[in-house]
Amino acid sequence: MGRTQFLCAVLVAQTLFRVLETRSVTALFGETIEIPCNGGNPPPEDLMFVKWTYKRDDDTIGSLVIKQSDNDEATIQATDDYAQRISISETFSLLISQASLKDQKIFTCKLTSTLDSKEYSSSVIVIKVPSSVEIFDKSDVLQKDKLTIVGTCVASDSNPPVEMSWKKSGNLLVSDGKAVVITPSLKLNPASGLSTTSSTLQYAAAKEDVDAVFTCTATHNLTTKEIVLKPFPIHYPSEKASLQIMSEEPIVEGDNVTLRCHGDGSPPPSSFFFFLNGKRQFVENSDSYTLTFIRRDATGEYKCFLADDENIMDSKDIIVNYIDLTVNLTGKTVKKVGDHLSVKTEISTSGNFSVTWTKNGKTVKEPDFTNLIYADAGVYICKVSMARLTEKQGFELVVEGKPVITNLSKHSTDKHQVLTCEAEAVPEPRFKWSIEGIHEEQLNSSNNKIIHKITIDPKTNLTISCTVTNSHGEDVRNIVVYPGNSLNHTYLIVGVVVGTIVLAVVFLGICLWRKSRRGSWTAKRNENGTIEERQNLDTIPSI
C-alpha cells in the first residue's frame, strides 16, 4: 500500500470515529448553551484554528464561527439568527445565548493542527420546566353516583411535555370509564415549539368521599409539582326524613313546642309539609315549625314529609301533660274551736302524679279536722306534681274561740314580784288584773299564745285574779301572793317550822332523861336496904 492510500484510509477511519463520538448537551430554555469542543479536553499544542458548524433542518451544513489559535478575535461566519447569539470561549466552547427549541441541532467543532484535523459533534437538547401548573374548571360540588368534572389540570409551556396523574386521598386514580374518567391532552405552540399538557378528571362520588382530597401531579424531567384541591361537598337526594321535637320534654300545657324536620340528603332539603293533628302546614326555606301555647287537645300524631316527595316522611306522637286541681277551701277560712272542717280536693291529670300538703311551709299529712284546736290554724298548701308540671292551691285556716288561760305563775326579783298570765285566744284577747301594777308588759308567742306580765309590790297577803276576755268569752284564774320578798317569806316559814320541831325534840329528850334518872335512884336504894335491915344483919353471929 502506497502512502497516498494509507492517508486516505486514515481519513476514512477518522470520519467514522467522528460520527460515533457525537455527544449530547442539555441546556435550559432561555439560558446560554455551552457546547465543549472536544468533550472538555485541552486542544493539541500545534493547533492552527477551530471552526464551528451546524446541521440545518434541510441537512445542509451552516458555518458559525472560526478562530485562529494565534488571534484573540473570532470571526463570525453565521448570517442567520445565530450571528447575534453566538460566541466562542477561551477553551473553544461554542456559546449560544437565549436558548430555544430551535437550537436542538447537531453542532460540530473542527480542530485543525499542522499534522491533523479532527471533528467533534454534539447534539443539543433544550429543556424547559412548565411555566405554570394550574387547575381550571373546578367543580363546586360532586354528585353521588354521577360523573362530575373535578377539574382540568394544565401544565403550560414545557419541554419535554410533562406527565400528569391524579390521586384521591393519596391513592392513584386509574381511568375505568365508570367511576373514574381521565382525559389527557397535549398542545404544541407553533412559534416556540413548547408543549402545554392538560388532564381532565371526572369522578362519580360516594357519600364516603365527603372528606376526600384530590391531587393533580405534574412530573417533568427537572421538577414535580402537585396541586391539592380541598374536599368537595357531595350532593345526593334524601332517602329518609326524621321528625324531632326540639322543646323540653315532657311537654306540658302552655309550652311552645318546636318541630324540626330533617332530610338526610346533601344539601338537606329546606321545604317541608307538617301534618299537625289532621291539618297540613307548608314550611318553605326552613326546617322548623312552632306550636305556640299548646293545649291538651293538641295531643296526637304529628308528621313531616319532603315537599317534593311525600313518600319520605316521619312521625312522632305528642302528649300534652296537664294538671287540674280544685280545693274546696280558698282564701281565709274562719272557724271556732271544736268545729268540724272538711277539706276536699279534686285532681285531674294526664298521667301519674304525687300530692303533698304543707302547713306554714312544713310538710304535713292531708288535713282532716274533726275537732278544731288553736294549733290547727295556719296556711295550708296542696301541691300536685307530675313530670315538670306543678299545680298549687291552698287556704288560710283561722281558729277562733274564747280565751283559755294555760298558765298563771309568779316569781320574785330583789324588790318586787312579777306575775305572768299565759292564754290562748283568737281574736287577740284583753288582759285585766285585779290589782294595779307598777309595770305591765304583753308578749305574743307562736300558736296563738299571748303572755301578759305585771310587776307588783304587795304589802299584805293577796289573792290576785287574771281575767282574759275576747269577743267569744272570758277565762279567770287566781293566784296568792305575800308581802315582801316571797323567797325570804318562805325561808321564814321554813325556819319557824324547823325551830318548833327542834324545840319539841329537845323538850321530849329532857323528859325522857329525867324519868331515866328517877328510876336509877330508886333501884339503888332498894339494893342497899334500910338502916334497920343493915343493923339486924350485923347482929347475926357468924357460923
Backbone torsions as a table, in degrees:
resi	resn	phi	psi	omega
1	MET	NA	131.8	-179.6
2	GLY	-80.3	171.6	-177.7
3	ARG	-64.2	-39.8	-178.5
4	THR	-62.5	-43.7	178.3
5	GLN	-63.4	-37.0	179.9
6	PHE	-64.0	-45.5	-179.9
7	LEU	-63.1	-37.8	178.9
8	CYS	-64.8	-40.7	179.4
9	ALA	-62.7	-41.4	179.3
10	VAL	-63.4	-42.6	-179.8
11	LEU	-62.3	-40.5	178.5
12	VAL	-64.2	-43.2	-179.9
13	ALA	-61.9	-41.7	179.3
14	GLN	-63.4	-39.5	-179.7
15	THR	-63.1	-44.5	178.0
16	LEU	-62.2	-40.6	180.0
17	PHE	-64.4	-39.8	-178.2
18	ARG	-61.8	-40.1	-179.8
19	VAL	-69.1	-42.1	-178.3
20	LEU	-68.4	-20.5	-173.4
21	GLU	-95.8	16.1	178.4
22	THR	-62.2	128.4	-177.3
23	ARG	-108.6	162.4	176.4
24	SER	-103.9	138.4	176.7
25	VAL	-126.2	127.2	-179.3
26	THR	-104.9	132.8	-179.1
27	ALA	-130.9	156.1	177.7
28	LEU	-93.7	137.3	-178.8
29	PHE	-56.5	129.2	178.1
30	GLY	87.6	-13.7	179.4
31	GLU	-93.4	-176.0	179.4
32	THR	-92.0	130.1	178.4
33	ILE	-87.2	130.4	175.8
34	GLU	-118.0	116.2	-177.4
35	ILE	-113.1	111.9	178.8
36	PRO	-64.2	147.4	-177.3
37	CYS	-74.3	-49.4	-176.1
38	ASN	-129.2	45.4	-179.5
39	GLY	72.2	15.0	179.0
40	GLY	92.0	1.8	179.4
41	ASN	-79.8	152.2	179.3
42	PRO	-63.1	145.1	178.3
43	PRO	-71.5	163.5	178.2
44	PRO	-65.9	153.8	-176.1
45	GLU	-69.0	-28.0	-178.5
46	ASP	-96.7	28.4	-178.7
47	LEU	-60.5	137.5	178.8
48	MET	-104.4	-48.6	178.4
49	PHE	-160.1	164.3	177.7
50	VAL	-124.7	136.8	178.1
51	LYS	-133.7	134.2	178.2
52	TRP	-109.5	134.9	175.7
53	THR	-133.8	168.8	176.3
54	TYR	-141.8	159.9	-179.4
55	LYS	-96.6	120.8	-179.2
56	ARG	-75.1	170.4	-179.7
57	ASP	-63.3	-24.9	179.9
58	ASP	-93.7	15.0	176.5
59	ASP	72.9	6.7	173.0
60	THR	-82.8	161.7	-177.6
61	ILE	-101.0	131.2	177.5
62	GLY	-114.8	135.6	179.6
63	SER	-80.5	145.4	-179.7
64	LEU	-116.1	-59.8	-173.6
65	VAL	-156.9	150.1	175.7
66	ILE	-134.8	144.7	-178.2
67	LYS	-141.6	127.3	176.8
68	GLN	-79.4	146.5	-177.9
69	SER	-68.9	-27.1	-177.8
70	ASP	-99.2	15.4	-179.4
71	ASN	-132.7	129.3	-178.5
72	ASP	-73.5	-22.2	-177.0
73	GLU	-91.5	138.6	176.1
74	ALA	-99.4	153.7	-179.8
75	THR	-106.8	117.6	179.1
76	ILE	-79.7	121.0	179.9
77	GLN	-102.6	-13.5	-178.4
78	ALA	-68.8	143.5	178.4
79	THR	-117.8	-2.7	-179.4
80	ASP	-100.7	-152.0	-177.3
81	ASP	-59.0	-27.6	-177.7
82	TYR	-69.6	-20.4	-176.4
83	ALA	-56.5	-33.1	-177.6
84	GLN	-95.0	-6.8	-171.6
85	ARG	-118.0	-5.1	-174.6
86	ILE	-106.8	155.2	172.2
87	SER	-158.5	174.8	-177.7
88	ILE	-130.0	138.4	-175.6
89	SER	-88.9	177.2	-179.7
90	GLU	-65.0	-25.6	179.7
91	THR	-96.0	16.5	176.4
92	PHE	69.3	17.4	174.2
93	SER	-76.0	145.1	177.5
94	LEU	-86.4	128.9	179.0
95	LEU	-112.0	125.3	178.2
96	ILE	-122.8	116.4	-178.8
97	SER	-81.9	161.5	175.9
98	GLN	51.1	61.7	-176.8
99	ALA	-60.8	139.6	175.4
100	SER	-138.6	175.2	-179.1
101	LEU	-66.0	-20.1	178.0
102	LYS	-68.2	-16.3	179.5
103	ASP	-85.7	4.3	178.2
104	GLN	-79.8	81.5	-176.7
105	LYS	-137.8	-179.0	174.7
106	ILE	-103.1	120.5	179.3
107	PHE	-108.8	138.0	-175.6
108	THR	-122.2	131.0	176.3
109	CYS	-106.0	125.7	179.6
110	LYS	-110.8	116.8	177.4
111	LEU	-99.3	118.2	-179.6
112	THR	-115.0	123.8	178.1
113	SER	-117.7	-176.9	-175.3
114	THR	-68.0	-28.2	-177.2
115	LEU	-112.6	-12.3	-171.2
116	ASP	-150.7	165.9	175.0
117	SER	-144.9	122.0	-178.6
118	LYS	-124.0	149.8	177.3
119	GLU	-122.7	139.0	178.9
120	TYR	-127.0	120.5	-178.1
121	SER	-103.7	145.5	178.1
122	SER	-134.2	134.0	176.3
123	SER	-97.1	122.8	-176.1
124	VAL	-94.7	130.4	173.2
125	ILE	-117.7	124.8	179.4
126	VAL	-102.8	124.8	-178.0
127	ILE	-111.1	139.5	175.7
128	LYS	-136.3	126.8	175.7
129	VAL	-74.1	156.2	-180.0
130	PRO	-59.1	137.4	177.3
131	SER	-69.5	-25.1	177.4
132	SER	-162.4	152.0	171.6
133	VAL	-128.4	117.5	-175.5
134	GLU	-138.3	161.2	174.8
135	ILE	-114.5	125.6	178.9
136	PHE	-113.3	168.5	176.3
137	ASP	55.7	36.8	178.8
138	LYS	-66.0	136.9	178.7
139	SER	-80.9	150.9	175.4
140	ASP	-81.8	-34.5	-179.3
141	VAL	-141.4	163.5	172.5
142	LEU	-114.1	145.5	-179.5
143	GLN	-98.6	134.7	178.1
144	LYS	-65.9	130.8	176.4
145	ASP	59.5	22.5	179.7
146	LYS	-136.7	128.0	-179.9
147	LEU	-60.6	123.9	-179.3
148	THR	-132.6	138.8	178.9
149	ILE	-68.0	120.5	174.2
150	VAL	-76.9	-43.3	179.5
151	GLY	167.5	168.1	176.2
152	THR	-116.2	118.3	-178.2
153	CYS	-91.8	127.5	-174.2
154	VAL	-127.2	125.4	172.8
155	ALA	-111.8	116.1	-171.0
156	SER	-98.5	142.7	167.6
157	ASP	52.3	72.5	177.5
158	SER	-131.2	162.5	172.4
159	ASN	-153.1	125.9	-7.4
160	PRO	-69.0	174.5	179.3
161	PRO	-60.1	148.2	179.3
162	VAL	-80.5	160.6	172.2
163	GLU	-103.7	134.3	-175.2
164	MET	-116.5	146.7	175.9
165	SER	-147.6	159.6	179.1
166	TRP	-121.5	143.8	176.0
167	LYS	-130.0	150.3	173.2
168	LYS	-121.8	113.3	-178.9
169	SER	52.5	41.3	175.1
170	GLY	88.5	-7.3	-178.8
171	ASN	-102.1	132.5	-178.0
172	LEU	-65.1	132.4	176.8
173	LEU	-94.6	135.5	178.5
174	VAL	-121.6	130.7	-177.9
175	SER	-63.7	126.4	177.7
176	ASP	-120.7	1.2	178.5
177	GLY	76.9	-2.0	-179.3
178	LYS	-119.2	-77.2	-179.4
179	ALA	-88.1	-21.6	-179.0
180	VAL	-132.2	123.8	175.5
181	VAL	-130.3	118.9	179.1
182	ILE	-115.6	122.4	-177.6
183	THR	-115.0	109.0	179.6
184	PRO	-86.2	161.3	177.7
185	SER	-154.3	145.9	179.3
186	LEU	-136.8	128.1	177.5
187	LYS	-127.2	139.5	177.4
188	LEU	-106.5	138.5	174.8
189	ASN	-81.2	116.0	-176.7
190	PRO	-59.7	-32.5	-176.9
191	ALA	-77.2	-47.0	-174.8
192	SER	-97.9	-18.8	-177.2
193	GLY	77.9	2.9	-179.1
194	LEU	-78.3	153.9	-176.5
195	SER	-101.9	142.2	170.0
196	THR	-118.5	118.2	-176.4
197	THR	-107.1	137.0	177.4
198	SER	-134.8	156.1	178.8
199	SER	-147.2	123.6	-178.9
200	THR	-106.2	126.6	179.9
201	LEU	-105.8	126.9	170.2
202	GLN	-114.1	137.9	-173.0
203	TYR	-142.3	134.9	174.0
204	ALA	-97.7	107.4	-170.7
205	ALA	-81.1	161.0	170.7
206	ALA	-117.2	166.8	179.5
207	LYS	-57.3	-34.7	-176.7
208	GLU	-69.6	-10.0	-178.0
209	ASP	-85.9	10.0	-175.4
210	VAL	-62.1	-25.9	179.0
211	ASP	-108.4	10.2	-176.2
212	ALA	-68.6	142.9	178.4
213	VAL	-115.5	122.1	179.6
214	PHE	-98.1	138.8	-177.5
215	THR	-131.2	131.9	172.5
216	CYS	-102.4	128.6	179.5
217	THR	-115.2	122.9	176.7
218	ALA	-108.4	114.6	-175.8
219	THR	-107.4	122.0	178.7
220	HIS	-121.3	164.3	-179.6
221	ASN	-55.2	-35.4	-173.6
222	LEU	-105.6	-12.1	-175.4
223	THR	-158.3	161.1	173.7
224	THR	-134.1	131.0	-178.3
225	LYS	-128.3	137.8	179.3
226	GLU	-119.1	141.5	174.2
227	ILE	-121.7	125.3	-176.2
228	VAL	-105.7	131.6	176.6
229	LEU	-100.4	137.5	177.1
230	LYS	-65.6	157.4	179.3
231	PRO	-56.1	144.6	-179.5
232	PHE	-97.3	146.0	167.0
233	PRO	-65.1	141.8	178.0
234	ILE	-105.8	120.6	-180.0
235	HIS	-97.3	135.1	175.6
236	TYR	-158.5	152.2	-177.8
237	PRO	-74.1	158.6	178.2
238	SER	-71.0	143.0	176.1
239	GLU	-109.7	-21.2	176.7
240	LYS	-153.0	160.6	178.7
241	ALA	-119.9	156.5	176.6
242	SER	-135.7	135.2	179.1
243	LEU	-105.5	126.6	-179.8
244	GLN	-119.6	143.7	173.1
245	ILE	-99.9	108.8	-172.0
246	MET	-82.1	-16.3	-178.1
247	SER	-78.8	160.3	179.4
248	GLU	-64.1	136.4	178.6
249	GLU	-111.0	152.8	0.2
250	PRO	-72.0	151.9	-178.7
251	ILE	-79.6	134.4	179.5
252	VAL	-119.4	155.4	-178.1
253	GLU	-57.3	132.9	-179.0
254	GLY	100.2	-10.0	179.1
255	ASP	-71.9	158.2	164.7
256	ASN	-97.0	119.3	-173.6
257	VAL	-109.8	122.3	179.5
258	THR	-103.8	126.2	176.4
259	LEU	-103.4	135.9	-179.6
260	ARG	-125.5	125.3	178.7
261	CYS	-106.4	133.6	-176.1
262	HIS	-132.8	130.9	171.9
263	GLY	-101.7	147.1	-175.4
264	ASP	-86.4	11.8	178.2
265	GLY	-77.9	171.6	176.9
266	SER	-134.5	119.0	-3.3
267	PRO	-70.0	157.7	-179.0
268	PRO	-65.7	146.7	179.4
269	PRO	-64.6	154.0	-176.2
270	SER	-122.6	6.8	178.3
271	SER	-132.5	134.5	-174.2
272	PHE	-143.4	162.9	165.5
273	PHE	-111.0	130.5	173.1
274	PHE	-106.1	130.5	178.3
275	PHE	-104.4	101.3	-169.0
276	LEU	-104.2	96.6	174.6
277	ASN	50.4	46.0	177.5
278	GLY	97.8	-6.8	-178.6
279	LYS	-117.4	138.1	-179.4
280	ARG	-94.2	133.5	179.2
281	GLN	-131.4	122.1	179.3
282	PHE	-89.9	133.9	178.9
283	VAL	-125.9	124.3	-177.9
284	GLU	-115.7	142.2	179.5
285	ASN	57.7	32.8	176.5
286	SER	-161.6	156.6	177.6
287	ASP	-114.3	11.6	-173.7
288	SER	-129.6	153.0	174.3
289	TYR	-144.1	136.1	-174.5
290	THR	-113.9	129.1	172.8
291	LEU	-95.8	116.4	-175.6
292	THR	-91.4	139.3	176.3
293	PHE	45.8	63.0	-174.2
294	ILE	-66.3	142.5	-179.3
295	ARG	-109.4	168.5	-175.9
296	ARG	-65.5	-27.0	179.7
297	ASP	-75.4	-1.8	176.7
298	ALA	-86.1	0.6	176.4
299	THR	-61.4	132.3	179.3
300	GLY	161.7	-166.1	-178.3
301	GLU	-94.4	134.0	178.6
302	TYR	-120.8	142.2	-177.1
303	LYS	-130.8	158.0	168.7
304	CYS	-142.5	146.4	176.6
305	PHE	-147.5	160.2	-176.6
306	LEU	-67.1	144.9	-178.1
307	ALA	-64.9	-29.8	-177.0
308	ASP	-101.9	1.5	178.7
309	ASP	-158.8	98.3	-176.6
310	GLU	-73.4	-8.9	177.2
311	ASN	-76.9	-18.0	177.3
312	ILE	-96.4	103.4	-173.7
313	MET	-148.7	171.0	176.1
314	ASP	-150.9	160.7	-178.2
315	SER	-142.0	156.8	177.1
316	LYS	-144.2	145.1	173.3
317	ASP	-92.2	134.9	178.1
318	ILE	-115.8	127.0	174.9
319	ILE	-111.4	121.9	178.6
320	VAL	-94.9	112.7	-178.2
321	ASN	-83.1	144.6	-179.2
322	TYR	-150.8	161.5	175.5
323	ILE	-136.8	129.3	170.1
324	ASP	-114.6	124.1	-178.1
325	LEU	-129.8	129.7	175.1
326	THR	-131.9	127.9	174.1
327	VAL	-113.3	134.1	-174.4
328	ASN	-69.6	-12.4	177.4
329	LEU	-113.5	135.0	177.3
330	THR	-139.2	161.6	177.0
331	GLY	62.6	-141.6	-178.7
332	LYS	-100.1	126.7	177.7
333	THR	-114.9	121.9	-177.6
334	VAL	-107.7	123.7	177.8
335	LYS	-132.5	168.7	180.0
336	LYS	-104.6	155.6	176.3
337	VAL	-56.3	132.2	179.4
338	GLY	93.2	-11.1	179.6
339	ASP	-70.4	161.9	171.7
340	HIS	-102.5	136.7	-179.5
341	LEU	-134.7	124.4	-179.2
342	SER	-100.4	128.9	177.5
343	VAL	-112.9	121.1	-178.6
344	LYS	-125.2	143.5	177.8
345	THR	-128.1	146.4	172.8
346	GLU	-121.4	123.9	-175.7
347	ILE	-126.3	130.3	174.6
348	SER	-132.4	125.2	-178.5
349	THR	-137.6	171.1	178.8
350	SER	-93.4	0.6	-178.2
351	GLY	-168.9	-165.2	-179.9
352	ASN	-66.7	143.5	-176.1
353	PHE	-143.9	169.3	175.4
354	SER	-130.0	150.7	-178.1
355	VAL	-124.1	132.7	174.4
356	THR	-133.1	146.9	176.2
357	TRP	-117.8	142.8	173.8
358	THR	-129.7	148.6	174.0
359	LYS	-124.2	117.0	-178.0
360	ASN	54.2	36.6	175.7
361	GLY	88.7	-4.5	-179.8
362	LYS	-110.4	140.4	-176.7
363	THR	-67.7	133.2	178.0
364	VAL	-136.3	171.5	174.2
365	LYS	-74.5	165.8	177.2
366	GLU	-59.2	125.6	-173.4
367	PRO	-66.1	140.7	176.4
368	ASP	-147.9	103.4	-171.8
369	PHE	-103.6	104.0	176.4
370	THR	-96.5	-27.5	-179.6
371	ASN	-148.3	91.4	-172.0
372	LEU	-63.1	140.3	172.1
373	ILE	-126.8	168.4	-178.3
374	TYR	-58.2	-35.1	-176.3
375	ALA	-66.3	-15.2	179.1
376	ASP	-76.1	-15.0	-177.4
377	ALA	-65.0	145.0	177.1
378	GLY	158.2	-177.1	178.9
379	VAL	-101.0	118.4	-177.3
380	TYR	-106.4	132.2	178.9
381	ILE	-125.3	128.8	172.7
382	CYS	-101.7	125.4	-179.7
383	LYS	-121.1	124.9	177.1
384	VAL	-110.1	125.7	-176.0
385	SER	-121.7	141.2	176.7
386	MET	-155.7	118.0	-176.8
387	ALA	54.6	-126.6	179.7
388	ARG	-99.5	19.5	-178.9
389	LEU	-110.1	135.3	179.8
390	THR	-137.1	137.8	176.7
391	GLU	-129.6	136.3	-178.3
392	LYS	-128.5	142.9	169.3
393	GLN	-148.3	151.6	-177.8
394	GLY	-162.2	-177.5	-179.9
395	PHE	-153.6	161.4	175.8
396	GLU	-108.4	122.4	179.6
397	LEU	-99.4	123.2	175.3
398	VAL	-112.9	122.2	179.5
399	VAL	-106.3	118.1	-179.2
400	GLU	-109.3	158.2	178.1
401	GLY	177.7	168.5	179.7
402	LYS	-69.9	156.6	-176.4
403	PRO	-62.9	148.2	173.3
404	VAL	-131.3	115.6	178.4
405	ILE	-76.5	121.0	-177.2
406	THR	-97.0	-19.1	-179.0
407	ASN	-162.7	137.3	173.8
408	LEU	-135.0	117.3	-173.6
409	SER	-140.5	171.2	179.1
410	LYS	-141.4	154.0	169.7
411	HIS	-153.2	155.4	-173.4
412	SER	-104.6	147.0	169.3
413	THR	-107.4	-170.1	-179.2
414	ASP	-62.5	-33.1	-173.7
415	LYS	-123.4	-20.2	-171.9
416	HIS	-134.4	177.0	173.2
417	GLN	-119.7	140.4	-179.3
418	VAL	-115.3	124.9	178.1
419	LEU	-103.3	135.9	-179.1
420	THR	-122.7	126.8	179.0
421	CYS	-119.9	118.3	179.6
422	GLU	-108.9	136.9	-177.9
423	ALA	-146.2	152.4	170.3
424	GLU	-105.6	133.1	-179.5
425	ALA	-170.5	143.2	172.2
426	VAL	-143.0	126.3	-0.3
427	PRO	-69.4	173.7	-175.0
428	GLU	-56.7	131.1	-175.4
429	PRO	-88.7	173.4	171.9
430	ARG	-107.8	141.2	179.0
431	PHE	-104.1	139.2	177.1
432	LYS	-139.3	127.4	178.5
433	TRP	-103.4	153.9	-179.4
434	SER	-85.1	10.0	-179.7
435	ILE	-143.4	148.3	175.7
436	GLU	-78.0	134.3	-178.9
437	GLY	-103.5	159.5	175.5
438	ILE	-72.6	-35.3	-178.3
439	HIS	-150.5	141.7	177.6
440	GLU	-127.9	146.2	-178.9
441	GLU	-148.4	136.1	178.9
442	GLN	-121.4	132.5	-179.7
443	LEU	-123.8	141.8	175.1
444	ASN	-105.0	127.5	176.8
445	SER	-114.6	-178.9	-177.7
446	SER	-72.9	170.5	176.8
447	ASN	59.3	37.2	173.5
448	ASN	61.5	26.6	176.2
449	LYS	-96.4	137.5	178.1
450	ILE	-123.2	136.2	-179.6
451	ILE	-117.1	131.0	179.0
452	HIS	-125.1	130.0	-178.7
453	LYS	-120.4	144.7	176.9
454	ILE	-136.1	137.8	179.3
455	THR	-106.4	128.0	-176.3
456	ILE	-132.3	167.0	175.8
457	ASP	-138.6	78.7	-174.8
458	PRO	-69.9	144.6	177.9
459	LYS	-98.1	-22.2	179.4
460	THR	-136.1	173.2	174.1
461	ASN	-64.8	131.6	-176.6
462	LEU	-136.0	147.5	168.6
463	THR	-106.8	114.6	-174.0
464	ILE	-111.4	137.5	-179.2
465	SER	-110.0	144.8	172.7
466	CYS	-112.5	121.7	-179.5
467	THR	-114.2	125.0	-179.5
468	VAL	-115.4	127.9	-171.8
469	THR	-135.7	138.6	166.1
470	ASN	-142.2	-168.1	-173.6
471	SER	-68.2	-14.1	-178.3
472	HIS	-99.1	-6.5	178.7
473	GLY	144.7	-162.1	-177.8
474	GLU	-145.4	167.8	175.4
475	ASP	-142.8	142.6	-176.4
476	VAL	-130.2	137.6	173.3
477	ARG	-135.4	147.5	-179.8
478	ASN	-114.0	155.4	175.5
479	ILE	-146.4	143.9	-179.1
480	VAL	-98.4	133.3	176.1
481	VAL	-125.3	156.4	-178.4
482	TYR	-119.9	155.9	-179.0
483	PRO	-68.6	161.9	177.2
484	GLY	66.9	-161.9	-178.7
485	ASN	-76.1	115.3	-176.8
486	SER	-60.8	-27.4	179.4
487	LEU	-70.7	-45.5	178.0
488	ASN	-64.7	-36.5	178.7
489	HIS	-62.9	-39.7	178.2
490	THR	-65.1	-45.8	177.5
491	TYR	-58.5	-39.2	-179.9
492	LEU	-62.9	-45.8	179.9
493	ILE	-61.9	-44.8	179.2
494	VAL	-61.7	-39.7	-179.5
495	GLY	-64.4	-43.2	179.8
496	VAL	-63.3	-44.0	-179.6
497	VAL	-63.5	-45.7	-179.8
498	VAL	-63.4	-40.1	179.4
499	GLY	-64.0	-42.3	178.6
500	THR	-61.0	-43.6	-180.0
501	ILE	-63.1	-42.0	-179.5
502	VAL	-63.1	-44.8	178.7
503	LEU	-60.9	-41.3	180.0
504	ALA	-63.8	-41.1	179.7
505	VAL	-64.1	-40.5	-179.8
506	VAL	-64.7	-43.9	-178.8
507	PHE	-63.2	-42.9	179.3
508	LEU	-63.7	-36.8	179.7
509	GLY	-66.6	-39.7	179.4
510	ILE	-63.9	-43.7	-179.5
511	CYS	-61.0	-44.8	179.9
512	LEU	-64.3	-35.3	-179.9
513	TRP	-68.3	-43.5	-180.0
514	ARG	-63.5	-43.2	178.7
515	LYS	-61.0	-38.7	180.0
516	SER	-66.2	-38.5	179.9
517	ARG	-65.3	-43.7	-178.2
518	ARG	-62.6	-40.9	179.8
519	GLY	-65.8	-36.2	-177.9
520	SER	-68.7	-37.8	-179.0
521	TRP	-69.2	-41.4	-179.4
522	THR	-65.3	-41.5	-179.9
523	ALA	-63.1	-39.0	179.9
524	LYS	-66.1	-40.2	179.6
525	ARG	-64.9	-43.3	179.5
526	ASN	-64.0	-31.3	-178.3
527	GLU	-70.7	-37.7	-176.7
528	ASN	-85.2	-18.9	-178.4
529	GLY	77.8	177.1	-179.9
530	THR	-87.7	175.6	-179.0
531	ILE	-69.3	-38.8	179.5
532	GLU	-64.2	-42.0	-179.5
533	GLU	-63.8	-41.6	179.7
534	ARG	-64.2	-36.8	178.0
535	GLN	-65.9	-41.5	178.8
536	ASN	-62.8	-38.2	179.5
537	LEU	-65.1	-32.7	-175.2
538	ASP	-72.8	-25.1	-176.7
539	THR	-85.0	-11.8	-179.9
540	ILE	-76.4	125.3	-179.4
541	PRO	-71.1	152.8	178.8
542	SER	-82.2	150.8	-179.6
543	ILE	-93.2	NA	NA
